[in-house]
Amino acid sequence: MFYSIARGIVRALIWLLNGNTHYENKDALPDGAYVLVGPHRTWWDPILFALAGAPRKFMFMAKEELFHNPILRWILVHANGFPVNRAHPGPSAIKTPVKKLRQGNLSLIMFPSGSRYSNELKGGAVLIAKMARVPLVPAVYQGPVRFRDLLLRKRITIRFGAPIEIPAGKLTDETQKALGEQMQDAFDQLDVEINPNFKYVANDKKYEEEKEHGQV
């Protein structure tokens, strides 16, 4: 109930703040659970991914420090968030989403690159999808990376790609590498489909802040 109400409120806020949001190729989304993966380009792209994927509900990982505040913890838990130690993820970072994905009610939003300024794809999304027996669904965000540009009602586009099925059998290093390359190719293709001239430019001030805190 909380998730549905919060999603409606956030959707209204996005419309009021921007009103120029477009969701493309939703027909590519599977009927069942999946792991939604994309490059992390701004702090609000996971929110827009969740809105774009509606009516399906999503869970997401959040750094455990956010759960120290009791009010924020209540909000995160009721919004299907779960804590992860970013320095030492531990087994729960895999087991928790796998269990919920297998139940079929929730999908998972995950950014394989970790930081929104890193191009290095990580194997966590592949492993979770493999263990949960669900596909990966690539998606990209194109739009403002600064909040002030969001308020200028510049166009925002979320585009989904075809599901990527995890092959049966042992998940070898070679398989993980191939799937990582397939994800990156899908991100690149989706960017071209939205805008052939697109080039992601990070918010340099935010980059320096994250670099200072060891988040890049």
VOPAGU-2260 file (C-alpha; in pm, 1 decimal, decimal comma):
REM VOPAGU-2260
SITE   aa  ch    i         X         Y         Z
SITE  MET   A    0       0,0       0,0       0,0
SITE  PHE   A    1     275,5     245,9      98,2
SITE  TYR   A    2     468,0     176,9    -223,0
SITE  SER   A    3     163,7     242,3    -442,7
SITE  ILE   A    4      74,4     564,0    -261,7
SITE  ALA   A    5     435,4     687,6    -266,0
SITE  ARG   A    6     465,5     607,6    -636,2
SITE  GLY   A    7     155,7     812,6    -710,5
SITE  ILE   A    8     288,1    1108,7    -511,0
SITE  VAL   A    9     630,1    1091,5    -678,0
SITE  ARG   A   10     470,8    1066,1   -1022,4
SITE  ALA   A   11     272,4    1383,4    -951,1
SITE  LEU   A   12     586,2    1563,2    -827,3
SITE  ILE   A   13     781,1    1465,6   -1138,0
SITE  TRP   A   14     499,3    1597,8   -1353,1
SITE  LEU   A   15     492,5    1925,6   -1161,2
SITE  LEU   A   16     872,3    1969,3   -1162,8
SITE  ASN   A   17     938,5    1857,4   -1517,0
SITE  GLY   A   18     630,6    1747,9   -1710,8
SITE  ASN   A   19     841,1    1632,1   -2004,2
SITE  THR   A   20     907,1    1267,8   -1918,6
SITE  HIS   A   21     882,5     991,5   -2178,7
SITE  TYR   A   22     894,6     613,0   -2135,5
SITE  GLU   A   23     981,6     416,3   -2449,2
SITE  ASN   A   24     959,1      50,9   -2553,5
SITE  LYS   A   25     765,9     -69,8   -2248,0
SITE  ASP   A   26     647,8    -362,1   -2459,7
SITE  ALA   A   27     993,2    -515,3   -2405,3
SITE  LEU   A   28     926,5    -564,3   -2033,2
SITE  PRO   A   29     862,5    -925,8   -1925,5
SITE  ASP   A   30     542,9   -1025,8   -1748,8
SITE  GLY   A   31     731,8   -1179,0   -1457,1
SITE  ALA   A   32    1010,8   -1059,2   -1228,7
SITE  TYR   A   33    1340,1    -933,8   -1369,8
SITE  VAL   A   34    1652,8    -737,2   -1283,2
SITE  LEU   A   35    1639,5    -390,5   -1437,6
SITE  VAL   A   36    1993,3    -271,9   -1513,4
SITE  GLY   A   37    2122,8      57,2   -1645,4
SITE  PRO   A   38    2406,9     308,2   -1628,2
SITE  HIS   A   39    2375,2     530,2   -1319,5
SITE  ARG   A   40    2371,4     889,6   -1446,3
SITE  THR   A   41    2193,2    1090,1   -1176,5
SITE  TRP   A   42    2051,3    1034,9    -830,5
SITE  TRP   A   43    1691,8    1039,5    -956,4
SITE  ASP   A   44    1724,4     787,9   -1241,0
SITE  PRO   A   45    1630,8     490,2   -1015,9
SITE  ILE   A   46    1311,5     675,6    -922,1
SITE  LEU   A   47    1227,1     726,7   -1287,6
SITE  PHE   A   48    1311,7     365,2   -1371,1
SITE  ALA   A   49    1062,5     254,9   -1105,6
SITE  LEU   A   50     795,7     488,2   -1243,4
SITE  ALA   A   51     863,3     378,0   -1599,4
SITE  GLY   A   52     830,5      10,4   -1508,6
SITE  ALA   A   53     490,9      50,3   -1340,6
SITE  PRO   A   54     260,6    -121,5   -1263,9
SITE  ARG   A   55     532,7    -366,2   -1158,8
SITE  LYS   A   56     681,7    -287,1    -818,9
SITE  PHE   A   57    1055,4    -276,9    -754,3
SITE  MET   A   58    1302,3    -326,9    -474,2
SITE  PHE   A   59    1642,1    -164,8    -455,2
SITE  MET   A   60    1967,8    -172,6    -263,4
SITE  ALA   A   61    2059,6     122,5     -42,4
SITE  LYS   A   62    2376,6     186,6     154,2
SITE  GLU   A   63    2330,5      73,9     512,6
SITE  GLU   A   64    2415,9     417,6     654,3
SITE  LEU   A   65    2078,4     543,7     534,9
SITE  PHE   A   66    1906,0     293,9     763,9
SITE  HIS   A   67    2060,8     447,1    1075,6
SITE  ASN   A   68    1796,8     719,3    1074,8
SITE  PRO   A   69    1473,4     562,5    1209,2
SITE  ILE   A   70    1241,5     776,3     995,3
SITE  LEU   A   71    1440,2     716,9     677,5
SITE  ARG   A   72    1469,5     348,2     763,7
SITE  TRP   A   73    1090,5     318,9     789,7
SITE  ILE   A   74    1046,6     486,7     451,7
SITE  LEU   A   75    1313,6     274,0     282,4
SITE  VAL   A   76    1180,4     -53,2     421,6
SITE  HIS   A   77     824,6      26,0     315,0
SITE  ALA   A   78     952,8     129,4     -28,6
SITE  ASN   A   79    1113,6    -217,5     -67,8
SITE  GLY   A   80    1466,8     -97,9       3,8
SITE  PHE   A   81    1718,8    -318,4     182,5
SITE  PRO   A   82    2057,9    -226,9     331,6
SITE  VAL   A   83    2393,6    -318,7     180,6
SITE  ASN   A   84    2740,0    -251,8     315,4
SITE  ARG   A   85    2908,9     -99,8      11,1
SITE  ALA   A   86    3261,4    -177,0     134,6
SITE  HIS   A   87    3180,2    -535,3     239,1
SITE  PRO   A   88    2852,2    -640,6      75,4
SITE  GLY   A   89    2825,0    -984,3     235,2
SITE  PRO   A   90    2593,2   -1275,2     141,1
SITE  SER   A   91    2272,7   -1082,4     217,8
SITE  ALA   A   92    2339,0    -850,9     -77,6
SITE  ILE   A   93    2275,3   -1154,0    -298,9
SITE  LYS   A   94    2039,7   -1369,2     -90,9
SITE  THR   A   95    1783,5   -1098,8     -11,5
SITE  PRO   A   96    1705,2    -994,9    -371,2
SITE  VAL   A   97    1725,4   -1354,0    -498,7
SITE  LYS   A   98    1464,1   -1468,0    -245,5
SITE  LYS   A   99    1226,6   -1183,3    -331,1
SITE  LEU   A  100    1275,5   -1220,8    -706,1
SITE  ARG   A  101    1187,1   -1589,0    -682,9
SITE  GLN   A  102     862,4   -1494,9    -508,6
SITE  GLY   A  103     773,6   -1306,8    -825,8
SITE  ASN   A  104     605,8   -1000,1    -673,7
SITE  LEU   A  105     899,0    -761,0    -702,9
SITE  SER   A  106    1165,2    -683,4    -958,5
SITE  LEU   A  107    1505,3    -536,3    -874,7
SITE  ILE   A  108    1659,8    -210,4    -993,5
SITE  MET   A  109    2037,7    -235,1   -1005,0
SITE  PHE   A  110    2322,5     -34,3   -1153,9
SITE  PRO   A  111    2600,3    -275,0   -1257,2
SITE  SER   A  112    2857,4       4,3   -1278,8
SITE  GLY   A  113    2807,3      91,0    -910,0
SITE  SER   A  114    2892,2     461,4    -928,0
SITE  ARG   A  115    2722,6     680,8   -1184,4
SITE  TYR   A  116    3070,1     788,9   -1301,8
SITE  SER   A  117    3211,2     441,6   -1356,7
SITE  ASN   A  118    3194,1     238,2   -1676,9
SITE  GLU   A  119    3311,5     -82,7   -1511,1
SITE  LEU   A  120    3033,1    -341,5   -1515,9
SITE  LYS   A  121    3018,7    -564,1   -1210,5
SITE  GLY   A  122    2898,7    -921,5   -1185,8
SITE  GLY   A  123    2644,7    -880,3    -905,8
SITE  ALA   A  124    2347,9    -823,1   -1134,3
SITE  VAL   A  125    2435,9   -1126,4   -1344,6
SITE  LEU   A  126    2478,4   -1347,6   -1038,4
SITE  ILE   A  127    2149,1   -1236,3    -884,7
SITE  ALA   A  128    1960,0   -1289,2   -1210,5
SITE  LYS   A  129    2121,7   -1631,5   -1250,7
SITE  MET   A  130    2034,2   -1748,8    -899,7
SITE  ALA   A  131    1681,4   -1608,5    -917,1
SITE  ARG   A  132    1628,7   -1751,7   -1266,5
SITE  VAL   A  133    1508,9   -1419,6   -1408,3
SITE  PRO   A  134    1628,7   -1212,5   -1706,6
SITE  LEU   A  135    1820,5    -887,7   -1709,1
SITE  VAL   A  136    1638,1    -595,2   -1869,6
SITE  PRO   A  137    1861,3    -307,8   -1989,9
SITE  ALA   A  138    1738,7      50,6   -1963,6
SITE  VAL   A  139    1892,2     395,2   -2004,6
SITE  TYR   A  140    1815,6     742,6   -1881,3
SITE  GLN   A  141    1873,6    1046,0   -2099,3
SITE  GLY   A  142    1798,2    1385,4   -1955,6
SITE  PRO   A  143    1918,3    1649,5   -1710,8
SITE  VAL   A  144    2193,6    1553,8   -1467,0
SITE  ARG   A  145    2155,8    1874,6   -1265,7
SITE  PHE   A  146    1844,2    1946,8   -1062,5
SITE  ARG   A  147    1813,3    2299,7   -1195,9
SITE  ASP   A  148    1793,5    2161,4   -1549,1
SITE  LEU   A  149    1521,3    1924,9   -1435,5
SITE  LEU   A  150    1319,5    2229,6   -1330,3
SITE  LEU   A  151    1367,5    2383,5   -1674,5
SITE  ARG   A  152    1143,6    2104,0   -1807,1
SITE  LYS   A  153    1410,7    1961,2   -2032,5
SITE  ARG   A  154    1313,9    1631,6   -2192,3
SITE  ILE   A  155    1367,1    1310,2   -1996,7
SITE  THR   A  156    1361,5     974,0   -2172,4
SITE  ILE   A  157    1371,5     625,6   -2024,4
SITE  ARG   A  158    1402,5     352,1   -2285,6
SITE  PHE   A  159    1391,2     -22,8   -2223,9
SITE  GLY   A  160    1572,3    -288,7   -2422,7
SITE  ALA   A  161    1505,2    -655,0   -2494,6
SITE  PRO   A  162    1551,8    -891,8   -2198,0
SITE  ILE   A  163    1887,8   -1063,9   -2168,2
SITE  GLU   A  164    1847,9   -1427,5   -2070,4
SITE  ILE   A  165    2112,3   -1586,7   -1848,3
SITE  PRO   A  166    2230,9   -1912,7   -2007,4
SITE  ALA   A  167    2196,2   -2241,4   -1822,8
SITE  GLY   A  168    2500,4   -2408,3   -1675,3
SITE  LYS   A  169    2788,9   -2285,6   -1465,7
SITE  LEU   A  170    2845,1   -1911,2   -1450,1
SITE  THR   A  171    3207,9   -1890,9   -1561,4
SITE  ASP   A  172    3429,2   -1583,3   -1581,1
SITE  GLU   A  173    3395,5   -1595,7   -1957,2
SITE  THR   A  174    3014,9   -1604,6   -1934,6
SITE  GLN   A  175    3009,6   -1312,0   -1692,3
SITE  LYS   A  176    3238,7   -1113,3   -1919,2
SITE  ALA   A  177    3021,5   -1188,1   -2222,6
SITE  LEU   A  178    2705,3   -1085,1   -2038,4
SITE  GLY   A  179    2874,0    -767,4   -1917,6
SITE  GLU   A  180    2963,9    -682,2   -2275,3
SITE  GLN   A  181    2608,4    -762,8   -2384,7
SITE  MET   A  182    2471,9    -525,4   -2122,2
SITE  GLN   A  183    2706,3    -246,9   -2228,2
SITE  ASP   A  184    2620,3    -301,9   -2594,2
SITE  ALA   A  185    2251,6    -279,9   -2503,6
SITE  PHE   A  186    2304,9      47,9   -2314,5
SITE  ASP   A  187    2494,7     193,0   -2610,1
SITE  GLN   A  188    2226,6      82,5   -2855,6
SITE  LEU   A  189    1945,2     228,0   -2644,7
SITE  ASP   A  190    2128,7     559,8   -2623,3
SITE  VAL   A  191    2161,3     566,7   -3001,5
SITE  GLU   A  192    1793,4     480,0   -3046,3
SITE  ILE   A  193    1693,5     776,0   -2831,0
SITE  ASN   A  194    1949,6    1018,3   -2971,1
SITE  PRO   A  195    2232,4     920,5   -3209,0
SITE  ASN   A  196    2431,7    1224,6   -3095,5
SITE  PHE   A  197    2396,1    1160,5   -2722,0
SITE  LYS   A  198    2703,4    1184,1   -2502,4
SITE  TYR   A  199    2680,3    1156,2   -2126,2
SITE  VAL   A  200    2846,2    1444,4   -1940,3
SITE  ALA   A  201    2870,7    1398,7   -1564,9
SITE  ASN   A  202    2799,7    1669,3   -1311,5
SITE  ASP   A  203    3164,1    1751,3   -1233,9
SITE  LYS   A  204    3091,6    1902,2    -893,5
SITE  LYS   A  205    2912,2    1588,3    -781,2
SITE  TYR   A  206    3191,5    1376,9    -926,3
SITE  GLU   A  207    3447,2    1556,0    -712,6
SITE  GLU   A  208    3228,9    1506,6    -402,5
SITE  GLU   A  209    3195,5    1134,7    -466,0
SITE  LYS   A  210    3565,5    1103,4    -545,0
SITE  GLU   A  211    3651,5    1276,0    -216,1
SITE  HIS   A  212    3436,9    1024,4     -26,4
SITE  GLY   A  213    3578,4     726,5    -212,1
SITE  GLN   A  214    3255,0     651,8    -397,6
SITE  VAL   A  215    3406,4     659,6    -747,0
